Every structure is written in C-alpha cells, then in structure tokens.
Amino acid sequence: METSLKVGLLATVLATSAGWLACTGDPQVIRQVSGAAGTSATGGQAGQGTGDTTGSGGGTTGSAGAVGVAGSGGTDVVTGTGGASGGDTGQGGSSPAGDGGTTGQAGAMGDAGTTGRGGAGGTGTAGTTGRGGGGGTAGTGTGGTAGTGTTGPIQVLIWNNALAYGHAARVGAIQYLKARETTDNIKFDTTYAHTGNVSEGPSDTTFDASVFTDAGLDKYDVVLFLDTTGTTIDDSQKTARRQALQDFIEKKGRGFVGTHSATDTYQGGAWAWYVNFVGSNFDSHSNAGTPGTATYYQSMTHPILTAAATPNPWNRSEEWYTFKSKPESISGIKLLLTCHDNSITTERPTAWVHEMPVMTGAPRGGRMFYTAFGHATSAFMEKPVIDLIIAGIKWAAYRL
C-alpha cells in the first residue's frame, strides 16, 4: 500500500513536469519577422542596402538588416545615365527583391542601363541599372555609343591656292578664323597656305601641294578650301594629289569645307569627282555688295543652322552666286539655305551639305559643307557668317 502510494505520487510529479515543459516550449523558436517592405530595425527593411539608383560605378554589394526575411516587390530599376563608367550602386529600399533569410543581404545586380553618349570623341559606357537581390554582384553595363574623333582640337588644313581669279579674302579671312580657335576647340594649320598680302584679282604663281598625300593629310580632321579657284592642288604629281584628297574623304571618312569660289574650282570637267563631291560649279554672280536675302530651304532643320543660330530670313550684302547645276540632284546633298538678291531674283542654293556613303572598310562616310558666302574679307567679319562656317567645320568633323 505504501509502495503503491509512493508510485502514485511519483507519477503525478512526472506528469506535472511534462505538462510544464510542453507549455513553455523551446526558447529557440524561429521568429517570423515580415520583411515585405522592411518592417523593423532589427529585421532590416528589405533591400535597404545599396542597390538601385543610378551612378557611375557598377552595382556593389548592398547590405540590408541583420536579420529578417527579405522584402519583396516594388519597382526594381532606375535607368543609368551613361558617361564614363557603369551605373553607381543604388538605394535598395522597398524595391529590390533581396534574398533575406537570416542575413537579409540585398546587394546590387548592375544591369546595363541606357546608352551612354560617347562624349566628344571617346567611347562612352552606359550607366548600369541597379537591381536588388543577389549578393551584390557588380554590374557590368557597357554600351556607350562610340564617339567620333577625339576631344582634342579639330585639326583643319587651310588651303587657299587660287590658280584662276584670286580673292583677297583667301588671306584676309585667316585672322578671323584663327580668332575662333580657343573658343571653338579648333586648330587652323596655315603651313601650306598663302598668308602674305594679296590683292583682289591676280592668281597665285607658286604653291606647295606636298601635303596632299595619304600620310600628309592623315593628321587633319577637315580640309578647308578657302576661296580656292582653278586646278588648285594640281602640280607635277596631280594624280597622287587628287587621289590623296579623294581617299581622305572616301576611305578615312574625314571632312571638307568650301567657301565661295570653292565651286569655281576644277571648272569645265577638269575633275569630275570633285565637282560631284562639292555639288556644282559656279556659273555667274551679281555684283559684289548687292543686297539680298537668304532663307532656310523648305524650313530646313540641321545641326549647322542650329549651332550657328543662323538668321531666317537673313538679309545681307554679298556677291551672290548662281550655279551650273542643281546640287540637290546629287544623292546625299541637302540644301540648307537658298537666296535671291536685288539683281538676280531667281531663288537658288547658297549653302548645302553632302553626306557621302560609307565605303567598304571606311570608318564612316565623309562629310562636306559649302557656302557661297565669302567674296570679301568683310564677310568673315560678320558674326553670322563666321558662325556658319565654324559650325560647318564642326559638323564636317563629326563634332556636332
């Protein structure tokens, strides 16, 4: 009986202990902390690492709260802005879907963003879009559009040899062009140009065309025919000289600018390629200093006109040209300005561009800008005229 009583008491104690243990449970129960948008300081706001906005580097590892289930949902991309490097690490916040768990790391997965602009000449790399989640894998994000040329000065060869009528402006204009070197990031090379005093009318009797070789022209971005006339680059090696200029345009995709009598150059079929490239030959003109008006051709919009803030209509005095053929009939030529004057009232072209096709193996198509303005040195003293020519040089060099 006593033994039975002891056994019963022992059973009761054991049962009570078991019940107490069952109520309290294991103190290491997993805490169910919601991290859907980041709910607590300890659990970590989901994706509060570094992970989703734009910047300049690839996405780096973002760290979220110490503990907690990673947040979910939210928008997850912000476009990179491009530039010199990939997008910066962004802010995660409620947007990225991070891998939470016990560590709650968000991190930034850099996805390529929008295309970066290739600067004045280099290759830009796109900004990367930070995407939450993962483990902070660095973004890659290349993809800038390749720039053209370099960021250094536009190298321009001034060639002003006149073997027919000689305009005094072919020398007088040089000082006004060079005055724009610093402000417009251009370098005008007059090594092979006539720079001494010249009078209006007489042609040049000596010249040095040795620069017109493949190697000689290679350092330049643009060749400027400044009021040239006649068979301007032809010497005893004229075939090689011509081929060098043609290859400069067609094979290297470089630029050419002509002013005024550049269309009074290689007249009479002397060099068909040149005339087709420039657009036409000069035919006749009104007297120098005749008032006239230039207007945008058919409401034309073009980077040259925009950069130069060219007036429309534009009233000025000039020796207004007419031409032997219609430049716009040539594929790739676009008229920018037409004109009429008080002497010749017929509307005709006075400024245009020629975008050459890309030849096999060439990096790009050559570009040509021509304006019939520039008979007198005073024309180059007019701000709208010099602005137009400077903008034409930049465009021909792929800098606009």
C-alpha positions in Angstrom: 0.0 0.0 0.0 2.8 2.4 0.9 4.7 1.3 -2.1 1.6 2.0 -4.3 1.3 5.4 -2.7 4.8 6.3 -3.5 4.5 5.1 -7.0 1.4 7.2 -7.5 3.0 10.3 -6.1 6.0 9.9 -8.4 3.7 9.5 -11.4 1.9 12.7 -10.5 5.2 14.7 -10.3 6.4 13.3 -13.6 3.1 14.2 -15.3 3.2 17.7 -13.9 6.8 18.3 -15.1 5.9 17.1 -18.6 3.0 19.4 -18.8 5.1 22.4 -17.7 7.7 21.6 -20.4 5.0 21.3 -23.0 3.7 24.8 -22.2 6.9 26.7 -22.2 8.3 25.0 -25.4 11.8 25.5 -26.9 13.1 29.1 -26.4 14.9 28.9 -29.9 11.6 29.1 -31.9 12.3 30.8 -35.3 10.9 34.3 -35.3 8.6 35.1 -38.2 9.5 38.7 -38.9 8.0 40.0 -42.1 10.4 41.9 -44.4 8.0 42.7 -47.2 8.9 46.3 -47.4 11.3 46.3 -44.4 9.4 46.2 -41.2 11.8 46.6 -38.3 15.2 48.0 -37.5 16.5 44.5 -36.4 14.8 42.6 -39.2 16.1 45.2 -41.7 14.0 47.0 -44.2 14.1 44.7 -47.2 16.7 45.9 -49.7 17.9 48.7 -47.5 21.3 48.1 -48.9 23.0 49.9 -51.6 21.3 48.8 -54.7 19.1 50.6 -57.2 19.7 54.1 -58.2 21.9 55.5 -60.9 25.5 56.4 -60.5 28.9 55.9 -62.0 30.2 52.6 -60.9 28.9 49.0 -61.3 26.5 47.8 -58.6 28.4 46.9 -55.5 27.3 44.7 -52.6 24.5 46.2 -50.6 23.9 45.1 -47.1 20.4 45.0 -45.6 19.2 44.4 -42.0 20.9 41.9 -39.8 18.1 39.5 -39.6 14.8 39.0 -41.3 13.0 37.9 -44.4 14.0 40.0 -47.4 11.5 42.4 -48.7 9.7 41.7 -51.9 8.1 43.6 -54.8 8.4 47.2 -55.6 9.9 48.7 -58.7 13.3 47.5 -59.4 15.1 49.5 -61.9 16.3 53.0 -62.4 18.0 53.8 -65.6 21.7 54.6 -65.6 22.7 57.9 -67.2 25.7 56.8 -69.2 29.0 58.6 -69.2 32.5 57.4 -68.4 31.6 54.3 -66.4 28.8 52.0 -65.4 26.0 53.0 -63.1 26.6 53.6 -59.4 25.2 51.4 -56.7 21.7 52.5 -55.9 19.4 52.5 -53.0 17.6 49.3 -52.5 14.7 50.2 -50.2 11.4 48.7 -50.9 12.1 48.0 -54.5 14.6 45.1 -54.9 13.6 41.6 -54.1 16.5 40.6 -51.9 17.4 37.2 -50.6 16.7 37.7 -46.9 16.7 34.8 -44.6 19.0 35.1 -41.7 21.4 37.5 -43.3 18.9 39.7 -45.2 21.6 40.9 -47.8 20.2 42.8 -50.7 23.1 43.8 -52.8 23.1 45.3 -56.3 23.0 43.5 -59.5 24.0 46.0 -62.1 22.1 45.6 -65.3 23.0 47.7 -68.3 21.1 51.0 -68.4 20.6 53.4 -71.1 23.2 54.0 -73.8 25.8 56.5 -72.7 26.8 59.3 -75.0 30.3 58.8 -76.4 31.5 62.3 -75.4 33.2 64.4 -77.9 35.2 61.6 -79.2 35.8 58.7 -76.8 33.7 55.6 -76.2 31.1 56.2 -73.5 30.0 53.4 -71.3 26.4 53.2 -70.3 25.2 53.7 -66.7 24.0 50.4 -65.2 20.7 49.8 -63.6 21.0 48.6 -60.0 18.7 45.6 -59.3 18.2 44.4 -55.8 18.7 40.9 -54.7 21.6 38.6 -55.3 24.7 39.1 -53.4 26.0 42.4 -54.5 27.3 41.1 -57.9 29.0 44.0 -59.6 27.1 45.4 -62.6 28.8 45.4 -66.0 26.9 47.8 -68.2 29.0 48.7 -71.2 27.2 50.1 -74.2 28.0 53.7 -74.9 27.8 54.8 -78.4 31.3 55.2 -79.8 32.2 58.9 -80.2 33.9 60.2 -83.3 37.2 61.9 -83.4 38.8 63.0 -80.2 38.3 65.5 -77.5 41.3 67.5 -78.7 41.1 70.4 -81.2 39.6 69.8 -84.6 42.6 69.9 -86.9 41.9 71.9 -90.0 44.2 72.3 -93.0 43.7 75.8 -94.7 44.2 75.5 -98.4 43.7 78.8 -100.3 45.6 78.4 -103.6 43.9 80.4 -106.4 45.0 79.5 -109.9 42.3 81.5 -111.6 40.7 84.6 -110.1 42.3 85.4 -106.7 40.1 86.7 -103.9 41.9 88.9 -101.3 39.6 87.2 -98.7 41.5 83.9 -99.1 44.2 85.5 -96.9 42.2 88.3 -95.2 39.8 85.7 -93.7 42.5 83.7 -91.9 42.8 86.0 -88.9 39.1 85.8 -88.3 39.1 82.0 -88.4 42.1 81.8 -86.1 40.4 84.1 -83.6 37.9 81.3 -83.0 40.5 78.6 -82.2 40.3 78.8 -78.4 36.6 79.3 -78.0 35.7 76.6 -80.5 38.4 74.0 -79.9 39.8 74.2 -83.5 43.4 74.4 -84.7 43.9 76.0 -88.2 47.1 75.0 -89.9 48.3 77.6 -92.4 51.7 75.8 -93.1 50.7 75.3 -96.8 48.5 78.4 -97.2 49.2 81.8 -98.7 49.5 84.2 -95.8 51.1 87.3 -97.3 49.4 90.3 -98.6 47.5 89.7 -101.8 45.4 91.9 -104.0 42.0 91.2 -105.4 42.1 89.6 -108.8 45.6 88.2 -109.5 46.1 84.5 -109.1 48.9 82.7 -107.2 52.0 81.8 -109.1 53.7 79.4 -106.7 52.3 76.9 -104.1 53.3 73.8 -102.2 50.8 71.0 -102.5 53.1 68.4 -100.9 50.7 67.9 -98.0 48.3 66.2 -100.4 49.5 62.6 -99.7 47.9 59.9 -97.7 50.3 60.5 -94.8 50.3 64.3 -95.2 46.5 64.6 -94.8 46.2 61.9 -92.1 46.7 64.4 -89.2 43.7 66.5 -90.2 40.0 66.2 -89.5 38.9 68.7 -92.1 40.4 70.3 -95.3 39.2 73.9 -95.8 39.2 75.2 -99.4 39.2 78.9 -98.6 38.2 80.8 -101.7 40.2 78.5 -104.0 40.0 78.7 -107.8 41.2 76.7 -110.8 43.0 73.4 -110.6 44.1 74.3 -107.1 46.1 71.3 -105.9 47.4 70.2 -109.3 51.2 70.1 -109.6 53.5 67.7 -111.4 52.0 64.9 -109.2 48.4 65.9 -109.6 47.1 62.3 -109.9 48.6 61.5 -106.5 47.4 64.8 -105.0 43.8 64.2 -106.2 43.8 60.6 -105.0 45.0 61.6 -101.6 42.1 64.1 -101.2 39.6 61.6 -102.5 40.8 58.9 -100.1 40.8 61.4 -97.2 37.0 61.7 -97.8 36.0 58.3 -99.0 38.4 55.9 -97.2 39.0 57.8 -94.0 35.6 59.4 -93.6 37.0 62.9 -92.9 35.6 66.3 -93.5 35.7 69.1 -96.2 34.5 72.7 -96.1 34.4 75.1 -99.0 33.7 78.8 -99.1 32.6 81.0 -102.0 34.8 80.2 -105.0 35.5 76.6 -104.0 32.8 75.9 -106.6 34.9 78.0 -109.1 37.5 75.2 -108.7 38.0 72.5 -111.3 35.7 74.0 -113.8 35.0 72.5 -117.3 35.1 68.9 -116.2 38.7 69.1 -115.1 38.0 66.8 -112.2 34.5 65.2 -112.3 34.8 63.6 -108.8 35.5 66.9 -107.2 32.5 68.7 -108.8 30.2 65.9 -107.9 31.5 65.9 -104.3 31.3 69.7 -103.8 27.9 69.8 -105.6 28.2 72.1 -108.6 30.4 74.6 -110.4 29.9 78.4 -110.2 28.1 79.9 -113.2 27.6 83.7 -112.6 27.1 86.2 -109.9 25.6 89.6 -109.0 27.9 92.5 -108.3 29.8 92.4 -105.1 28.0 94.1 -102.3 24.5 93.5 -103.7 21.8 93.4 -101.1 20.0 90.0 -100.9 18.2 87.6 -98.6 19.0 84.0 -97.6 16.3 81.8 -96.2 16.1 78.2 -94.8 15.4 75.8 -97.6 11.9 74.4 -97.1 12.0 75.2 -93.4 15.1 73.0 -93.1 16.4 72.0 -89.7 20.0 71.0 -89.4 22.7 71.0 -86.6 24.8 73.5 -88.5 21.9 76.1 -88.7 21.1 75.4 -85.1 24.6 75.7 -83.8 25.2 78.9 -85.8 21.9 80.4 -84.8 21.6 81.3 -88.5 19.0 84.1 -89.0 15.9 83.3 -91.1 15.4 85.3 -93.1 18.9 86.6 -93.4 19.4 90.0 -95.1 23.0 90.8 -96.1 25.1 92.0 -99.0 27.3 89.6 -101.0 28.4 88.6 -104.4 25.6 86.2 -104.8 26.4 83.1 -106.9 24.4 81.1 -109.4 25.4 77.5 -110.3 25.6 75.4 -113.5 23.6 72.5 -112.0 21.3 71.7 -109.1 23.3 70.4 -106.1 20.2 68.8 -104.6 20.0 66.5 -107.6 23.1 64.6 -106.3 22.3 61.8 -103.8 23.4 62.7 -100.3 23.3 66.5 -100.8 20.8 68.5 -98.7 20.2 72.2 -99.2 20.4 74.4 -96.1 19.9 77.9 -97.5 18.6 79.4 -100.7 18.8 83.0 -101.7 17.7 85.7 -104.1 19.2 89.2 -104.4 18.2 92.6 -105.8 20.0 91.8 -109.1 19.2 88.2 -109.7 15.8 87.5 -108.2 15.7 83.7 -109.1 15.8 81.6 -105.9 18.8 79.3 -105.9 21.0 77.4 -103.4 23.7 79.2 -101.4 24.6 76.7 -98.7 24.4 72.9 -98.5 25.9 69.7 -97.1 27.0 66.4 -98.7 26.9 63.2 -96.6 28.9 60.7 -98.6 28.1 56.9 -98.5 30.2 54.7 -96.2 32.7 52.9 -98.4 33.7 49.3 -97.7 36.4 49.4 -95.0 35.8 53.0 -94.2 35.0 54.0 -90.6 32.2 56.3 -91.7 31.1 58.5 -94.6 32.9 61.7 -95.5 31.2 65.0 -94.9 31.2 68.2 -96.9 29.8 71.7 -96.1 29.7 74.5 -98.6 28.6 78.1 -98.5 28.8 80.6 -101.4 29.3 83.4 -98.8 32.8 84.9 -98.5 33.6 87.0 -101.5 35.1 89.8 -99.4 37.2 89.7 -96.2 34.4 91.8 -94.7 32.1 88.8 -95.0 34.2 86.9 -92.5 33.9 89.8 -90.1 30.1 89.3 -89.9 29.4 87.1 -86.9 26.5 85.1 -88.5 28.8 84.2 -91.5 31.8 83.1 -89.4 29.4 81.3 -87.0 28.0 79.4 -90.0 31.5 78.4 -91.3 32.7 77.3 -87.8 29.5 75.2 -87.3 30.1 73.7 -90.8 33.7 72.7 -89.8 32.4 71.1 -86.6 29.8 69.2 -88.4 32.2 68.0 -91.1 34.5 66.8 -88.3 31.6 64.9 -86.7 31.7 67.2 -83.7 28.0 68.4 -84.0 
